[in-house]
């Protein structure tokens, strides 16, 4: 396994370059399988696990919490200590069963941040959340209130690092500037969708009426280059199996650039003897930007394939071809 440091100051952590997503653990993925995947990941040197307080509310129409609860049971049964970094998120948990984060989210008020973080600590069975993200934005609450609420948790020692996901870059920068001006800790880890294929971001949906803010596009890339202390955690790096199942390629990737990038990807997979998935992950891990791919798996075979990508070294020429394809 290889490792990278996330965050700065006393709460920085050394984490594995491949993060493990636990979104469906305890719901779609049963407990026995989930425990086996977590055990193998840790055995291979992995120590960076990702969840959220709303995972996976859509499975049973509830409010989520199954993933955190399972991770809590796994931590207790294995005697897991501080060596494993567990990241969770708040802000997008539905306030009532049968609703969603698009129509009834918990939001990012000071009250929610305190109470939701306490419930996450209880479910996870830990005194401190290693990394806590603002899952989605909340325009109904002043950003200063959100910034101060997160900062208070860090000052109290119940949260280590802070992160943010699915927000406009200007909102992230404004929140970080407010934190800096007040002498408070700010967001240091950014979690956005990122992969080799590039999506259209102008397609509106229920959460993003003006087009997606959840993808790591050129504006976010430029922000990362300008702020080298930040880290991008890339969710859905393998596009839910689309690199091996073209029928799974999402509609927002249906544009002329996709076939060209896929062609180069498959050429390099043949050259290296690796799978397309492994080439994508290796491309991210060795990127000039600080990217940590976050992969979700449901079988040991999938996990083994992803773990092997950590040791795949792409040549400078191969990387250049992947970057230039369009």
C-alpha positions in Angstrom: 0.0 0.0 0.0 1.0 3.6 -0.6 0.1 6.5 1.6 -0.6 10.3 1.5 -1.0 12.9 4.1 -4.4 14.7 4.2 -4.9 17.9 6.1 -2.4 20.2 7.9 -1.6 20.9 11.5 -2.1 18.6 14.5 -5.1 16.7 12.9 -3.4 15.7 9.7 -3.5 12.0 8.9 -1.5 9.6 6.9 -4.0 7.6 4.8 -3.9 4.9 2.1 -4.0 6.2 -1.5 -7.0 3.9 -2.1 -10.0 4.7 0.1 -12.8 2.2 0.6 -16.5 3.3 0.3 -18.9 1.8 2.8 -22.0 3.3 1.3 -24.0 0.1 0.9 -22.5 -1.9 3.8 -25.2 -3.0 6.1 -27.9 -2.6 3.6 -27.4 -3.9 0.0 -24.2 -5.6 1.1 -24.8 -7.9 4.0 -22.9 -7.9 7.3 -20.8 -11.0 6.6 -19.6 -9.8 3.2 -19.1 -6.2 4.5 -16.9 -7.5 7.4 -14.9 -9.7 5.0 -14.3 -6.7 2.7 -13.2 -4.4 5.5 -10.9 -7.1 7.0 -9.2 -7.7 3.6 -8.8 -4.0 3.0 -7.1 -3.4 6.3 -5.0 -6.6 5.8 -3.7 -5.0 2.6 -2.7 -1.8 4.4 -5.9 0.2 3.7 -6.8 2.6 6.4 -9.2 5.2 4.9 -12.9 4.3 5.0 -15.8 6.5 3.9 -19.4 6.7 4.9 -22.2 9.2 5.6 -25.1 9.6 8.1 -27.6 9.2 5.3 -26.3 5.9 3.8 -28.3 4.2 2.5 -31.7 5.8 3.1 -32.9 5.1 -0.5 -32.6 1.3 0.0 -35.5 1.0 2.5 -37.1 4.5 2.3 -35.7 5.4 5.7 -33.2 8.0 6.9 -30.0 6.1 6.6 -27.5 5.2 9.3 -27.0 1.5 8.3 -23.5 2.0 7.1 -22.3 3.9 10.2 -24.0 1.3 12.4 -22.3 -1.6 10.6 -18.9 0.2 10.8 -19.4 0.6 14.5 -20.1 -3.1 14.9 -17.1 -4.0 12.8 -14.8 -1.6 14.8 -15.9 -3.0 18.1 -15.7 -6.6 17.0 -12.2 -6.1 15.6 -10.9 -3.8 18.3 -10.2 -1.1 15.7 -8.3 1.9 17.0 -6.9 5.2 15.8 -5.0 3.6 13.0 -8.1 3.4 10.8 -9.4 6.7 9.6 -13.2 6.8 9.2 -14.7 9.7 7.3 -18.4 10.5 7.5 -20.7 13.3 6.2 -23.7 15.2 7.4 -26.2 17.6 5.9 -28.0 15.3 3.4 -29.8 13.0 5.8 -33.6 13.1 5.1 -35.5 14.6 8.0 -38.3 12.0 7.7 -38.7 8.6 6.2 -39.9 8.6 2.6 -38.2 11.9 1.8 -34.8 12.8 0.3 -31.9 15.2 0.5 -33.4 17.1 -2.5 -36.7 17.9 -0.8 -36.2 17.5 3.0 -32.4 17.6 4.0 -31.2 18.1 7.5 -29.0 21.0 6.3 -26.0 22.7 7.8 -27.3 24.7 10.8 -25.3 24.8 14.0 -28.0 22.7 15.7 -27.9 20.0 13.0 -24.1 19.9 12.8 -23.8 19.4 16.6 -26.6 16.8 16.9 -25.9 14.9 13.7 -22.2 14.6 14.5 -23.1 13.3 18.0 -25.3 10.6 16.5 -22.6 9.7 14.0 -20.1 9.2 16.8 -22.6 7.0 18.6 -23.3 4.8 15.6 -19.6 4.5 14.8 -18.6 3.9 18.4 -15.9 6.5 18.5 -15.2 9.6 20.6 -13.9 11.6 17.7 -14.8 11.7 14.0 -11.5 11.6 12.0 -12.9 13.5 9.1 -16.3 15.2 8.8 -17.7 16.5 5.6 -20.5 18.9 4.7 -22.2 16.6 2.3 -24.3 19.1 0.3 -24.7 22.9 0.5 -27.3 24.7 2.5 -28.2 28.1 1.2 -30.8 28.6 4.0 -28.2 29.0 6.7 -25.5 31.8 6.8 -22.1 30.3 5.9 -20.6 31.9 9.0 -22.9 29.8 11.2 -21.9 26.6 9.4 -18.2 27.5 9.6 -18.3 28.3 13.3 -20.3 25.2 14.1 -17.7 22.9 12.5 -14.9 24.9 14.1 -16.4 24.4 17.5 -16.4 20.6 17.1 -12.7 20.6 16.2 -11.9 22.9 19.2 -13.8 20.5 21.5 -11.9 17.5 20.1 -14.9 15.6 18.8 -13.8 16.1 15.1 -10.4 16.1 13.5 -10.3 17.2 9.9 -13.1 19.0 8.0 -14.2 18.4 4.4 -16.8 19.5 1.9 -18.6 17.8 -1.0 -20.9 18.8 -3.8 -20.6 22.6 -3.5 -19.7 25.3 -5.9 -16.0 26.2 -5.7 -16.8 29.8 -4.9 -18.8 28.6 -1.9 -16.0 26.4 -0.7 -13.5 29.3 -1.0 -15.9 31.7 0.8 -16.3 29.2 3.7 -12.5 28.7 3.9 -12.0 32.5 3.9 -14.5 33.0 6.7 -12.8 30.3 8.7 -9.3 31.8 8.1 -10.5 35.3 9.1 -12.0 33.9 12.3 -8.9 31.8 13.2 -11.0 28.6 12.8 -10.1 25.4 10.9 -11.5 25.2 7.4 -12.3 22.6 4.8 -9.1 20.7 3.8 -10.5 17.6 2.0 -12.8 18.0 -1.0 -14.9 15.0 -2.1 -16.3 15.2 -5.7 -17.0 12.8 -8.5 -13.9 12.4 -10.7 -12.8 9.9 -13.2 -11.0 9.5 -16.5 -14.1 10.1 -18.6 -15.4 13.7 -18.4 -19.1 14.4 -18.1 -21.2 17.2 -19.3 -21.9 19.4 -16.3 -24.6 21.6 -17.8 -27.4 19.1 -17.3 -29.7 20.2 -14.4 -31.2 17.8 -11.9 -33.1 18.0 -8.6 -30.1 18.9 -6.5 -28.3 21.1 -9.1 -30.9 23.1 -11.1 -28.1 25.0 -13.0 -26.0 21.9 -13.8 -23.9 19.6 -11.7 -21.6 21.0 -9.0 -20.7 17.5 -7.9 -18.1 16.8 -10.5 -14.4 17.8 -10.2 -14.1 20.0 -13.4 -11.5 22.5 -14.5 -12.4 25.1 -11.9 -11.9 22.7 -9.1 -8.7 21.4 -10.7 -7.3 25.0 -10.8 -8.3 25.5 -7.2 -6.4 22.4 -6.2 -3.3 23.6 -8.1 -3.5 27.0 -6.3 -4.0 25.4 -2.9 -1.6 22.5 -2.6 -2.6 21.7 1.0 -6.1 20.5 -0.2 -6.8 16.9 -1.2 -9.4 15.6 -3.6 -11.2 12.4 -2.6 -12.7 11.1 -5.9 -15.9 9.3 -5.5 -17.3 7.0 -8.2 -13.9 6.8 -10.0 -15.0 3.6 -11.9 -18.4 5.0 -12.8 -20.3 2.0 -11.3 -18.7 -0.5 -13.6 -19.0 1.5 -16.8 -15.4 0.9 -17.9 -16.2 -2.8 -18.3 -19.9 -2.5 -19.1 -20.4 0.2 -21.8 -24.1 -0.1 -21.3 -23.6 1.4 -17.8 -22.1 4.7 -19.1 -24.3 7.4 -17.6 -26.1 9.7 -20.0 -24.1 12.8 -19.1 -21.0 11.1 -20.5 -22.6 10.6 -23.9 -20.6 13.0 -25.9 -17.9 12.9 -28.6 -15.0 12.9 -26.1 -16.0 9.7 -24.4 -15.1 7.2 -27.3 -11.7 8.8 -27.8 -10.8 8.5 -24.1 -12.1 5.0 -23.9 -10.0 3.9 -26.9 -6.8 5.2 -25.3 -7.7 3.6 -22.0 -8.2 0.2 -23.6 -4.9 0.6 -25.6 -3.0 1.3 -22.4 -4.7 -1.6 -20.5 -3.5 -3.9 -23.2 0.0 -2.5 -23.0 0.3 -2.9 -19.3 -1.6 -6.1 -19.0 -3.9 -4.4 -16.5 -7.7 -4.0 -16.5 -9.2 -0.7 -17.6 -10.4 -0.2 -14.0 -6.8 -0.5 -12.7 -5.5 1.9 -15.3 -8.1 4.5 -14.2 -7.2 4.1 -10.6 -3.5 4.2 -11.3 -3.9 7.3 -13.4 -5.6 9.0 -10.4 -3.2 7.8 -7.8 -0.2 9.1 -9.7 -1.9 12.3 -10.9 -0.1 15.7 -10.6 -3.1 16.7 -8.5 -3.6 15.3 -5.0 -6.3 12.7 -5.8 -7.3 9.8 -3.7 -9.8 7.4 -5.4 -12.7 6.2 -3.3 -14.0 2.9 -4.6 -17.1 1.0 -3.6 -17.0 -2.8 -3.9 -19.4 -5.6 -3.2 -17.1 -8.6 -3.6 -13.6 -9.6 -2.7 -12.7 -10.0 -6.4 -13.6 -6.4 -7.0 -11.5 -5.3 -4.0 -8.5 -7.4 -5.1 -8.7 -5.8 -8.6 -8.7 -2.3 -7.1 -5.9 -3.0 -4.6 -3.6 -4.2 -7.4 -4.0 -0.8 -9.1 -1.9 0.7 -6.3 1.2 -0.9 -7.6 0.5 -0.2 -11.3 3.0 2.3 -12.6 2.0 4.2 -15.8 4.8 5.8 -17.9 4.9 9.5 -18.5 4.0 8.8 -22.2 1.0 6.8 -21.2 -0.2 9.4 -18.8 0.2 12.1 -21.4 -1.9 10.1 -23.9 -4.7 9.6 -21.3 -4.6 13.3 -20.4 -4.7 14.5 -24.0 -7.5 12.2 -25.3 -10.6 14.1 -26.2 
